[in-house]
């Protein structure tokens, strides 16, 4: 399936880097001159990873602030719809805040988190934002880099806090991650025999809608029967890590 990857972390994006590619100036040129964006521009600006994947990424100088109202991103989305069957947007949280309208035509959001207190807090906020501002979007919650027995928060406590189930859990595999970086390939491609790679492929199939929901894990879940006030006993959990009483500012 012809797929476009738009990495809108303009200064620190890793879309091209992860595949050992030079990002080029396509994305920064699009931001600076949105009127130039058309089919020909897309054909020239995209960096080909293979016959099925094209990437638009950037490594803009960090002394150059991002000056855009998001028009360029919207135009890129429109052109991608004409040229590709699938568009994937790698969107940092700050870009979601600045350009929420980018989700207007998005069908699925993969919310990637870790099993920490900070991640639980942010997942609650993001899921609430999606429910209020992009109700048409199907969220998939993915717990990444999960190590059995060494998480800040247990899976049950995390799910209670976000009031829904985690859809997929990717086990932490440092050796496999290093192998992918060394080969300049995606994690799933470089580690086809690993458990983590298999889970990533399941997630991709779920996003495409080709996996049976019951066998792949639920894409939606009933909220846990806890109020937000009872989502996590943060004080008790922090006390386990630090016996000293918390001091209010």
C-alpha positions as CSV (number, residue, x, y, z in Angstrom):
1,X,0.0,0.0,0.0
2,X,1.5,3.4,-1.0
3,X,2.1,5.2,2.2
4,X,3.2,8.7,3.1
5,X,4.9,9.5,6.5
6,X,4.7,13.1,7.6
7,X,7.0,13.8,10.5
8,X,6.0,17.3,11.8
9,X,8.6,17.5,14.5
10,X,10.4,20.0,12.3
11,X,13.4,20.4,14.5
12,X,13.9,17.0,16.1
13,X,12.0,14.6,13.9
14,X,13.5,11.1,13.6
15,X,11.4,9.7,10.7
16,X,14.2,9.9,8.2
17,X,17.0,9.3,10.6
18,X,15.4,6.0,11.8
19,X,15.6,4.7,8.2
20,X,19.1,6.1,7.5
21,X,17.8,8.7,5.1
22,X,18.7,12.3,4.5
23,X,15.5,14.3,5.2
24,X,16.1,17.0,2.6
25,X,14.5,20.5,2.7
26,X,11.1,19.5,1.4
27,X,9.2,20.0,4.7
28,X,10.9,23.3,5.6
29,X,10.3,24.6,2.0
30,X,6.6,23.6,2.3
31,X,6.3,25.6,5.6
32,X,8.1,28.6,4.2
33,X,6.1,28.6,0.9
34,X,2.7,26.8,1.3
35,X,1.6,28.1,-2.1
36,X,4.2,25.9,-3.8
37,X,2.6,22.7,-2.5
38,X,1.1,20.6,-5.3
39,X,1.4,17.1,-6.8
40,X,4.7,18.0,-8.5
41,X,6.2,19.4,-5.3
42,X,5.2,16.3,-3.3
43,X,6.8,14.1,-6.0
44,X,10.1,16.0,-5.7
45,X,10.1,16.7,-2.0
46,X,9.3,13.2,-0.6
47,X,12.2,11.0,0.3
48,X,11.6,7.4,-0.8
49,X,12.4,4.7,1.8
50,X,11.2,1.9,-0.5
51,X,8.6,1.3,-3.2
52,X,5.7,1.6,-0.7
53,X,6.9,4.3,1.8
54,X,7.7,8.0,1.2
55,X,8.8,10.3,4.0
56,X,8.6,14.0,4.5
57,X,10.7,15.0,7.4
58,X,13.1,17.8,8.5
59,X,16.0,18.8,10.6
60,X,15.5,22.5,10.7
61,X,18.2,24.6,12.5
62,X,17.3,25.0,16.1
63,X,17.9,28.7,15.9
64,X,15.0,29.0,13.5
65,X,11.6,29.1,15.2
66,X,8.7,27.4,13.5
67,X,6.7,30.2,11.9
68,X,3.5,28.7,10.5
69,X,-0.2,28.7,11.1
70,X,-0.5,25.1,10.0
71,X,-1.7,25.9,6.5
72,X,1.2,24.0,5.0
73,X,0.4,20.9,7.0
74,X,-3.2,20.9,5.9
75,X,-2.2,21.3,2.2
76,X,0.3,18.5,2.6
77,X,-2.4,16.3,4.0
78,X,-4.7,17.1,1.0
79,X,-2.0,16.3,-1.5
80,X,-1.1,13.1,0.3
81,X,-4.7,11.9,0.0
82,X,-4.4,12.3,-3.8
83,X,-1.1,10.6,-4.1
84,X,-1.1,7.9,-1.5
85,X,-3.5,5.3,-0.1
86,X,-2.4,5.8,3.5
87,X,-1.1,8.9,5.3
88,X,0.7,8.5,8.7
89,X,1.4,11.7,10.7
90,X,4.0,11.6,13.5
91,X,2.7,14.4,15.7
92,X,4.5,15.5,18.9
93,X,2.2,16.6,21.7
94,X,3.1,20.3,21.3
95,X,2.1,20.2,17.7
96,X,-1.3,18.7,18.6
97,X,-1.8,21.8,20.9
98,X,-0.7,24.2,18.2
99,X,-2.4,22.7,15.3
100,X,-5.5,20.7,16.5
101,X,-7.2,21.1,13.1
102,X,-4.7,18.5,11.7
103,X,-6.9,15.8,13.2
104,X,-10.0,16.9,11.2
105,X,-9.6,14.1,8.6
106,X,-7.7,11.6,10.7
107,X,-9.4,8.3,11.4
108,X,-7.1,6.6,14.0
109,X,-4.8,8.0,16.6
110,X,-2.2,5.7,18.2
111,X,-1.4,7.1,21.6
112,X,2.0,5.7,22.6
113,X,2.7,5.8,26.3
114,X,5.0,4.3,29.0
115,X,3.9,2.9,32.4
116,X,4.9,6.0,34.5
117,X,3.0,8.5,36.6
118,X,3.7,11.3,34.2
119,X,2.6,9.2,31.2
120,X,-0.6,8.2,33.0
121,X,-1.3,11.9,33.6
122,X,-0.7,12.8,30.0
123,X,-2.7,9.9,28.6
124,X,-5.7,11.0,30.7
125,X,-5.4,14.5,29.3
126,X,-4.9,13.5,25.7
127,X,-7.7,11.0,25.7
128,X,-10.0,13.6,27.2
129,X,-8.9,16.1,24.6
130,X,-9.6,13.7,21.8
131,X,-13.1,12.9,23.2
132,X,-13.9,16.6,23.3
133,X,-12.2,17.9,20.2
134,X,-11.9,14.9,17.8
135,X,-14.7,12.5,18.7
136,X,-14.6,11.0,15.2
137,X,-11.1,9.6,15.9
138,X,-10.5,6.0,17.0
139,X,-7.8,6.0,19.7
140,X,-5.5,3.0,20.2
141,X,-3.5,3.0,23.4
142,X,-0.1,1.4,23.1
143,X,2.2,0.8,26.1
144,X,5.8,1.0,24.9
145,X,9.0,-0.3,26.4
146,X,7.2,-2.4,29.0
147,X,9.5,-4.4,31.4
148,X,7.8,-6.9,33.6
149,X,8.0,-6.2,37.3
150,X,9.8,-2.8,37.0
151,X,7.1,-0.4,36.0
152,X,6.3,2.7,38.1
153,X,2.6,1.8,37.7
154,X,1.1,-1.6,37.3
155,X,-1.0,-2.3,34.2
156,X,-4.2,-2.5,36.3
157,X,-3.5,0.8,38.0
158,X,-2.6,2.5,34.7
159,X,-5.8,1.2,33.1
160,X,-7.9,2.4,36.0
161,X,-6.3,5.8,35.8
162,X,-7.0,6.3,32.1
163,X,-10.5,4.6,32.4
164,X,-9.9,2.2,29.6
165,X,-7.9,-0.8,28.6
166,X,-4.4,-0.7,27.1
167,X,-4.9,-2.1,23.6
168,X,-1.3,-3.3,22.9
169,X,1.8,-3.8,25.0
170,X,5.3,-3.6,23.4
171,X,7.9,-5.3,25.5
172,X,11.2,-3.5,26.2
173,X,13.9,-5.1,23.9
174,X,17.1,-3.0,24.0
175,X,19.0,-5.4,21.9
176,X,16.4,-5.4,19.1
177,X,16.2,-1.6,19.2
178,X,20.0,-1.4,18.8
179,X,19.8,-3.9,15.9
180,X,17.2,-1.7,14.1
181,X,19.3,1.4,14.6
182,X,22.4,-0.3,13.3
183,X,20.7,-1.6,10.2
184,X,18.8,1.7,9.5
185,X,15.5,-0.2,9.4
186,X,12.2,0.0,11.2
187,X,12.0,-2.0,14.4
188,X,9.5,-4.4,13.0
189,X,11.4,-5.0,9.8
190,X,14.8,-5.5,11.5
191,X,13.3,-7.8,14.2
192,X,10.8,-10.0,12.5
193,X,11.3,-12.9,15.0
194,X,11.0,-10.8,18.1
195,X,7.9,-10.5,20.3
196,X,8.0,-6.7,20.2
197,X,8.2,-6.7,16.4
198,X,5.2,-9.0,16.2
199,X,3.2,-6.6,18.4
200,X,4.1,-3.7,16.2
201,X,2.9,-5.5,13.1
202,X,-0.4,-6.3,14.9
203,X,-0.8,-2.6,15.6
204,X,-0.2,-1.8,12.0
205,X,-2.8,-4.4,10.9
206,X,-5.3,-2.9,13.4
207,X,-4.7,0.6,12.1
208,X,-5.4,-0.7,8.6
209,X,-8.5,-2.4,9.8
210,X,-7.5,-5.8,8.5
211,X,-7.3,-7.6,11.8
212,X,-10.2,-9.2,13.5
213,X,-10.9,-7.0,16.5
214,X,-11.5,-9.9,18.9
215,X,-8.2,-11.6,18.1
216,X,-6.1,-8.5,17.9
217,X,-7.4,-6.9,21.1
218,X,-10.1,-4.3,21.6
219,X,-9.7,-1.0,19.9
220,X,-12.2,0.5,22.4
221,X,-12.9,-0.4,25.9
222,X,-15.4,0.2,28.6
223,X,-14.3,2.8,31.1
224,X,-13.1,1.5,34.4
225,X,-15.7,2.1,37.2
226,X,-13.6,4.7,39.0
227,X,-14.0,8.4,39.1
228,X,-11.2,10.6,37.9
229,X,-10.6,11.5,41.6
230,X,-10.0,7.9,42.3
231,X,-8.0,7.1,39.3
232,X,-4.7,6.6,41.1
233,X,-3.6,7.0,44.7
234,X,-0.6,9.1,43.6
235,X,0.5,9.9,47.1
236,X,0.6,6.2,48.1
237,X,2.5,5.3,44.9
238,X,5.1,8.0,45.4
239,X,5.5,7.0,49.0
240,X,6.7,3.6,47.9
241,X,9.5,5.3,46.0
242,X,10.3,7.9,48.6
243,X,9.5,7.4,52.3
244,X,9.9,11.2,53.0
245,X,6.6,13.1,53.2
246,X,5.8,15.3,50.2
247,X,6.3,19.0,50.9
248,X,3.8,21.4,49.4
249,X,5.1,24.5,47.7
